[in-house]
Amino acid sequence: GTGTGSSNFSAAMAWPSPLARARHLPLPLYAVIDYLWYRRYVDGAYTDSYGFDNIDEWGRPFPDLQRFPSSKYDKGFSQIANKVHEMGLKFGIHLMKGISTQAVNANTPILDIETGKPYVENGRQWAARDIGLTHKTCAWMPHGFMSVNTNIGAGRAFLRSLYRQYADWGVDFVKVDCIFGTDYSPEEVITISQLLQELDRPIVLSISPGTEVTVPLAENISEHVNMYRITGDDWDNWKDVSSHFTVSSAFAAANKIGATGLRGKSWPDLDMLPFGWLTDPGVNQGPHRPCNLTFDEQKAQMTLWSMAKSPLIYGGDLRHLDNSTFSIMTNPTLLKINYYSKNNMEFHYVYGETTSNTRHSGHLSPQYTVNPTKHDGMVVGLTSCTNDQANGWFVFPQDGKSDHICRIYETENGKNVSFCLGKTKPLLASDDDINEKEEDQTKFHLAVADINDSCLDASASRRRTASEVKLLMFSRCKWHARQMWELNDKGNLVSSYSRLCATVESSKEAGITGARAWIATGSKGEIYLAFFNLDSVSRKITARISDLEKVLGTAFVRKHSCSCSDVWSGRNLGLVEEEISAAVNPHGCVVFELMC
C-alpha cells in the first residue's frame, strides 16, 4: 500500500505531537511498521533482492539494526513496542507469508518452542528445506519468501515459533502479505489464525493483497481473520479511489461488514488513506511529495472508507502532518460512523443531474469479479471454485496439435462462442530441483494459441494498484505453481498456486462515473446519507425521504421531514421535507446527518 517507507517509523515515534493530538479519539490506534523492516538498508537491496535480509539461527527475520538500533538488545521490537504502548497506542508489523528464501537455502533448523531445541519428529531433525515450498514462492517477491507446508508438524512448528516470538516482542497486530487475493493460501491463513488463538492475548490478523478478491472467496476465509484486503494497492489518484465504490458495495450487500472473525469480527479492508506527505510506489526513503488528490477527493475517500467501515490506516509521514490532512482524518462524525454505525450499505435510490442531462443512477449491479487477463476482447478472472461462474471449462482436441482448454462465454447467431487457451506440458526444472510426482501429471501450462513460450500466470509478478485491472498476465514459461493449472471433473480450471478457479467475462466495461450514495444509521436514531459525485463536472444529487423509509423502515424514518446538518461543514441545514438535494463538486461528496 501507500506509505513513506518503514525506515521513517522510528522518527515518527520520536515526534509524537500528531499522535498525542489523536489520542482523545474513541478508537483503538495502532502504529504499524511496514514491510522490509528486516532488510539491510544498503546498495543493491530492493523489494525482490536476495541476500540482504537479517535472519536468526532459526530462520526467522529480525529488524535491520541500522534503522532500528534498539533492536540490538533482543533482535526484536520489544523496545519500540514498549515505547508505543507507553503512548497509549498498540503496535503492529507487516509480514510476508511463509519462510524466507534465505532461510531455506541456508537450511536453518526449526525451533521447537516447547524444548528450546531443534524440532524433532519421527526420529529426525527437521530444517527449513523440509518445509519450504519452492514452487510456491511469492509471485511478486520470488527471491524473498515462499509458502510453508502446513500439512506437516515441522511447518506448523516453524510458524508457531515465528508468531510466539512476535507476541514476545509485544506485537498487537500483524499484517500478513502475499497470502490472499491472487496469492491465496488458505492453509497458511487458517494455520496462522489457529496459532494466534494459542497465545494468551489477542493479536489482530490482517491479510493481503486484495487483487481479484470476490465475495465468495471471502466467505471461505473471513471468519479466520480480522481484516482482509478487497482491492489492489490504493495510491493517491482518483482512478484508484473510484475503483473502490463497486467492490465495497458488493461486500456490504453480502453482509461482510463486521461479520464473524478471529476472536471477534472481521472487516473488508479498502487499504490505506494516501494523504499528506508521501513517496511514490516502491520508494523507501524519498523523494517525498504532497498527496496528488484534491481536497474534495480526499474528503470523498475518507467518507467512503468511513461509511463502508473499512479499517482506517494512514499511509503518510506523521512528522509532516498538516492541519487540513489531520482535520480530514479526525472528523469526529466520520470516525463515529466508522466505529459505531450500523446498516451500512450503498443507497441506490439517488438521482444525479448535470447541466445537460438528468438520469437515475441507482440500482447499479455489483461487479463481484475483478478481471486480470485480457485475450481477444475477453478477460480471465479468478474466483472461488464454489462460484457458478467458475464452471464450464472443457478440453477441445486439436488434430496433431496440443489440446485447447476452452469455455463457452456467449451465444452468437445461434452458435456458441468459446474462449480458448492452448494446453502445453509444463516446463520442468532440473532433476535436482524437481522430482516429478504422480500428482503433477495432471497439471499443465496455458498459452496463447500455439505460442508455447508465454504462459498464463495466476498472479502478477508485481504488486498492482486498485485501478489496474485487465492486465495481461502472460510471462515466460517456467516451473512455478502460479503457471500450473488443472481441469477437474466439475469443469473447473484450478490454479495450483492459489487453488482459485478461472472465469471468463467481457473486457468491455464502462468507467465508474455518475452519482453514488451510501447510508448508515447511528445508535441514537441518526441516519447518515453520503452523496458522491464520480464525474469530472459538478452534479446535483437528490434522494427522497420516502426512499430512505423504503430501505431503513419506520424505525428510523418516522416522518417525511428531517432535521439535517452537513457533516463536513458542520452547518445546521434546518428541516428538510420530501427530498434532500445537494450540488456536489467533481470527485467530491456531501454527508448529511438526519433525524427523521
N, C-alpha and C positions, 0 to 999 in steps of 0.2 A: 504494500500500500504506500501511501504517501509518507513523508517524514523528512527529517533532517539528518538522518544517519545516527546510528547508535552511539557514536563517539561523543555526541553532544549531550547525552543524557546526564552525565555526572556534573557537567557545568550547569545544566538547567536545575539540578537538585541543589547546587550550591547557591543558586539565586532564586529563593523561594517566594518572592513577592507575589507573582500571579497565583501561585498555588495557595498561598495564605489568604488571598482575597477570595478564593473559590471555596475555602473550607466550610463556609457557613451554609453552603448548599446542602439540601436534604438528600444527597445522593452518595453512594459509595464511590470513592475516587481511587483510581489505580494509576500508578506510574509504571509504564512498561518499557523495557529496553527492547528495541527492535533487533532484527536478525543480524548475524555475523559478529556477535559480541565475543566469540571465541576465536575469531580470525585475527592474525597479527596484522597490524597496520603498517605494511611495508610495500615497496615497489613490487609489482607483479601479483599482488593479492587483489582479486576481484570476485564477483559473485560465484563464478564456476571455476575458480582456480584450484589447483591441487597442491597440498603440502604445506599450507600456511596456517592450518588450524591447530590450536592447543588442545591436546587430549591427554588425559591422565593414564596411569598404568592399567586402568580397566576399560579404556576405550571411550571414556566419557569426556565431553568438551568442558573446558574451563575458561574463564574470561581472559582476554588479552590484557596482560599486566601493564602495558604501556598506556592504554586508555583507562584501565580500572586498577590503579596501583594498590587500592585497599584489598584487592583480591589475593595479594601475596600471602595473607595470613592463613587462608584456608582453601586457596584455589577455587574460590566461590564468591557469591554475592552477599554473604552474611552481613558485612559491614554496611553496604549500601542499603540492604533490606531493613536493617535496624534503624538507619537514619530516616528512611522513608516512613517507617512505622511511627517514629517519634513525631513526624509531621502530621500524623493523623491520616495518612494515606495507606493504601495497600500496594504491594509490589508484584510486578509480573515480568516475564521474559518471553521472547519469541524463540521457538524451537523449530528444527526440521524433523521430519519423520525418521524413524528407524535408527540407523547407526552410521557413523562417519565412514566414508570410503577409506580414509587413512587408517582407521582402527581395523578395518577388515584386512587391508594389505599388510598391516603390522601384526595381524593375528593376535591381538591383545587378549588376555584371559578375561573371563566374565566373573564379576564379583557375586558371591553368594552372601547376601546381607545377613543371613542367619548365622554364618560361621565366620565371616570376615575373610574368607579364603576363596581361591578359585572354585567355580561351580563344578561339581562332580555329579554325574548321573550315569547309571548303568556301568559303573566301574571305570569310567574315563573322565578326564578333564576336558571341558568344552571351551572353545575360544571363538573369536569374532568370525572367522571364516566358516564356522559351523552354522551361524545364524543369519549372516548377511545374504540377501537375495540379489546376486549380482545382475540378474536380468531385470530387476525392478528398481534400478536407480531412479532418483527423481528426474522426471523428464526435462525440467528446465534447470537442473543443477546436478547433472550426472556424475561430476567429479567430487561432489560434496557428500551426498548421503544416499542411502538405499534402504529399502524396506527390510524389516526383520521377520524371520519366520516365527510367528507366534503360535504355531501348532506344536512346538517342542518346548520342553521345560527350560532349555538354555536361553531361548529367545525371550521368554517371559521373565526369566531371571535377570537378563540384561536390562530390560525396560523397568523392572522393579527397582533395581539398583539406581537407575537414572532418576526416576521420579522421587524415590526416597531421598536422594541427595538434594534435589531441588527443594523438597519440603524442609530438609535440614538447613538449607540456606535461608529459609523464611519466605519462600516464594508463595504468593497467594493466587497467581494467575499464570496459566501457560497458554500460549497461542501456538498450536502445532500446525506447521505448514507442509505443503506437498502431500496432503493426506486426504483431501476432499475434492469435489468437483471432478475434473477430468483426471485427477491424480488419486481417485477414490481408492481407499484401502480400508474397508470396513473392519477387517480382522484386527488391524492395529488400533483403530479408533476404539473399538469395544474393549480391547485388552487394556489400553491406557485408562479408559473410564473405570474398568474394574480395579486396576491398581490404585487409582486415586481414591477409590472408596475404601481401600485398606488403610489409608492414612488416618491419623487421629484428629485431623482438622480439614476443612474443605479447601480445595484448590479449584478455581474456576477453569473450565476446559473450553477453549475456543479452537476451531479448526478452519482451515482454508486450503487452497484457494476456492473461489466461488464460481469459476468458469463452468458453464453448462449445467449448473445446479438446477434441478427441477423439483417441483413439489413431491412427486413420487420418490425421488431419490432421498429427499429429506425425511420422508416418512420412515425410512429404514434406520436413520441414524440420530434424529433429534433427541430422542429420549436418553441417549448416552452422553450428551454434551450439554453445555450451557449456551454457547454461541456457535453459529456456523455461517460462513460467508455464502452469499447467494448471487454474487456478481464478481466480475474481474476487478482488478485494482482500480480504485477511484482516484483520479487526478483532477487538477483544477482547470477543467474545461467543460463547457456546457454540454457537449455531446456525452461525456461520461456521466454527468449528473442526470441528464434527462433519460438515460438508459435505465435508471433505477425505478421509474414510475410503474412500468408494466410488471416487472418481476416482483416488486414489493406488494402490488395489488394482488397478484396471484397467491402469494403466501398468506396475506391477510384473509383472502376468501377461503383458503383451506384451513383456517383457524390454527395456523402455526405460530402466531404471535403469543408468546407466553405459554406454549404447550409444555407438557411434562418433559423434564430434562434431568441431568445429573444432579442428584441431591436437591432437586427443586424444579426449576423451569428452564426452558430453552428459548432462544431468540434468534430469528433471522438477522444476519449482520450485513449491513449495507456498506461496510468499510469506513475508512477514516474521513474526517472532515478536513479537507486540504486548504485550510485558511491561514492567513498570516504570513510568516516568513518561512519560505520553503526552498528546497533544491529541486532539480529536475530528476525524473526517474533514473534509478541506477547510480545516482551520485551520492557519495558519502559525506564529503567534507565541504561541499560548495563547488562553484559559487552559489550564493544564496540570492533569492529574488522574492518580491512580493507575490501574493496569490493573483492568478490571472482572472479569477471570477469577479464579476462586478458585485457591488454591494447587494443589488437585488437578487443576483444568482446565489450568493452566499445565504441570504435570508431564505430563499426558496429551498435550498438544500437542507439547511437546519430545520426548516418546518417539516419537510417530508420525512427526514430521519426521526423527528420527534413524534409525528403523527403515526408513523409505522413502528414506533417503539424500538427502533434499532439501537443497539449499544452506541453511545456517543464517544468517539475516540478522536482526540485532537492529534493531528499529524504534523504540526508546525513546531517552530522553535520558541519555547516558552520564555527564553531570555529576551525576545523581541516581540512580545505580545502587546499589540497596540490596543487602545481603548475600544475602537469600533469592532475589532475582532472579538475582544473579550465580551462586549455587550451582546453580540450575536450568540455566542456560545453559552451565555449565562442568563438569557432571558428567562425570568422566573416562571412565567406561564408555560413556555415551551418545555422547560425542564419538568414542570408539574405534569404536563401532558405525557411526556416521555416516560415518566416514572409511575404515575398513578392512574392514568386514564384507562378506559375500557371501551369495548365496541369499536375498535379502531379498524377502519376499512375505507376503501375508495368509495366515494359517493357519486353514482353515475348520473344522477338527475340534475345536471347543470347545463346551462346554455351559454355559449360563447358568441359574442358579436363584435365584429370589426367594422370599420367604416364602410367596407364594400360588400359584406355579406353577413348573414346570420345563419348559424347552424346549431343543431343539437349535437353535443359532443359526448353524450353519455353512452352507457351500455357498451363499453369497449370490451371486446373479447380478450381475456388474458392470454398472453403468449407464454406458454409454460416452458418451451424448449428453446434455448439459445443454440444457434447452429454454427459449428466451427468450420466446415469444409465445403467448398464450392466446386461444382463439377457440372458443366453443361446446363446452367440455369437452375440446378438443384443443389441442395446442401445436405451434408451428412451431419447429424447431431448425435448426442449421446443422452440416454435417459435410463431410468431404472428398467430392468428386464421385466418387471411386472406391469409396465405400461403397455397398453394395447398398441401404441404406436411403434413398439419395437418388434412386432410380429411381421411375418410375410416375406422374409428373405428365402431365396431358393437357389439351387445350382442350375445354371444354364449351360449344358455341354457345348463344346466347340470342336468340330471335327479337326483333328490334327493339331489343335492348339490348346492352350490352357483353358480350363473351365472359367466361366464367369459366375460371380455371385451377384444376384440381382434382386430387386424389389419393385413390384408394381406400385406406382405412385399416383396414377390418374388414368382415366379412360378418355380417349380422344377419337371422335368419329366411330364409336363402337368398338375400338381396339384398345387393348391395354398398352400403356406406355411404361417402360421399365427403366430404372436407374441401375447400371451395371458397373462392376469393377472386376478387373482381371485377377484371378486366383493364381498365386505363384507359390512355389515351395520356399519355405523360409531359408534365408541365408544363414548358414551355420557358422558359429565361431570355431576356433581351433579345438581339436580333441582335448587339449589340455584344459580348456576353459569350460567346455560343454560336453556332457555325456548325454547323448540322445536317450530319452526315456520314452517308454511306450505312450505316456500321456501326451507327449509332444507331437505324435504322428498325425493328430487331427488338426493341428494348427497350421495356419498359412499366412502369407502376406497378401495384401491387396494393392494392386497397381492400376494406373490409368490405362485402360485398354490392354495392349500387349507391351507396354513400356515397363520393363521389369526392373529398372534401376532406380525407380522412385516409388516409395511405398507409403501407404496411408498410416498416419500417426493418430493414436487415440488421445494424445496430449501434446500441446505445443512445446517446442524446445526453448521457449522463453515465456516469462510471465506476460499475460495480456491484460489490458485495461478493460474497464466495464463496457466501453463502446466498441471494442474490437471484436466483432462477430463476423461470421462467414469468411474467416481467413483460410487460405489454402494451407493444408496440413499434410503435405507430402514431403518426404525427405529421402535422402539416400538410404537404401535398404540396409538393415543391419539386424543382428540378433539382439533384440530388446523386446521386452513384453509389450511396450507401447505400440509396436508394429505387428504383434501377433494376434490373430483373430481365429475364431472357430464358429462353426454353424451347428446349432443344436437341433434336436428333433422338433422343437416348438417353432422353428423358423426364426430364431433369434441369432443375430450376428453379434457375438460376445467378444469384448476386448479382454485379452489376457492380462493387461496392465491394471485396469480398474474394475473389471467384471461388469461394466456397464454395457448396454446394448445400443446398437446403431439405429437411427431413424433417418428418414428422408423427407424433406419438405422443399417447397419452392423457395428460392432465394430472393424472390421479388416481394419485398415488404415495404410498406410505407414508412416514412420517417415518423418520429414521435413528435407530434405537434398538437396544437389546439388547446382547449381548456380541460383541466382536470380538477378534481376536488376530493378531499378526504374529510371524514368526520370521526369524532370520538366523543366520549362522554366522561364527565368528571364525577367525583364522589358526592358532590352536593347538588347534583342535577344539572350541571353545566353541559352545554353542547358546544363542542369546538368544531368549527367549519373552516376549512382552508381552501382557498381558490388558488390555482396555479395556472399561469399563462406560459405555455411552452413555445409560443410563437415568437417571432422576432419583431412583431408590431404590437402595439397596445391593444388590449381586448377588454370589453365589458363582459363580466361573467355574472350570471344570475342563478339563484336557486330559490325554489318555492318552499315555504314553510310546510305546506301540505305534503311535499315530498319527504321532508325530514320526518314528519309523522309517519309516513308510509314505511320508512326504513327503521326508525327507532321506536315507534309506538307511542301511546299516550302517556307512558310513564315519564317520558322526557318532554314530549310536546303536548301540553295540556290546553293550549290555546294558539290561535293563529296570529298572535302578536308577541314579540320577544324583545326584552331589553338586550341591548347589543353594545359591545365595546370592541375596539380594534386592538389586537394583542400587540402588534409591533409598535404602533404609535402611542398606545395607552389611552387613546381618546374614547370618551363615552359618547356613543352614537345615538343614545336615547332609545325610543321604542320604534321597532320596525314591524310592519304589517304585511302579510301575504307573501312577500318575497324579499330577498336580500340580494343586492347588486353592488358591484364594485368595479371600477376601472383599474385594471391590473397592468403594470408595466411589462414590457417584453422580458421573458425569462424571470418574471417576478411572482410574488404571491401576496395574498392578503389573508389574515387569520382573524376570525371573529370568535368571541366568547359570548354565548347566548344563554339566556334564561327564559324559557317559554312556559 
